[in-house]
Amino acid sequence: MKNRTVEELDKSRYNMMLWFTIGWGIWFGSFILKDIIENYALRGILLFLALVSWVIWTKQLLKQRKLLKIMNANKTLSNALNDELVAYNLLKSSQVGFWSLLNTTVLCLIISAYTDISAILVTEIILFFGVLSALIAWLFYNKN
């Protein structure tokens, strides 16, 4: 039963992170696009899409809190779910996010040499790609 619980929680964690990534990508991507696009009808659709995705993202945050509560209550379970491979994969995905931040920053600097870009927009784009790439890398490295 213990192994089954670990396997179920590991699969639950992966599915939670998958929906967390989808929610973040659509929510924050729509949030950025709604400021760029000038068509009011399309902006309304993007705002609705951002709201729905934000709800998905928030729901996954609440699931994460529940999973952490379960893991904190049982140290054996926590150790089984957070072994050296998981820590190594977290480190690798953080590296991917870091390099994505740097590359996106360089790309924005190059683009800004040819056109004016809002500092807020650049910050949002860097944050979006940095977080999204780290989340996607985590999913890739922790495939079930």
Secondary structure as UniProt FT lines:
FT   HELIX           2..36
FT   HELIX           40..73
FT   HELIX           75..81
FT   HELIX           84..112
FT   TURN            113..114
FT   HELIX           119..141
//
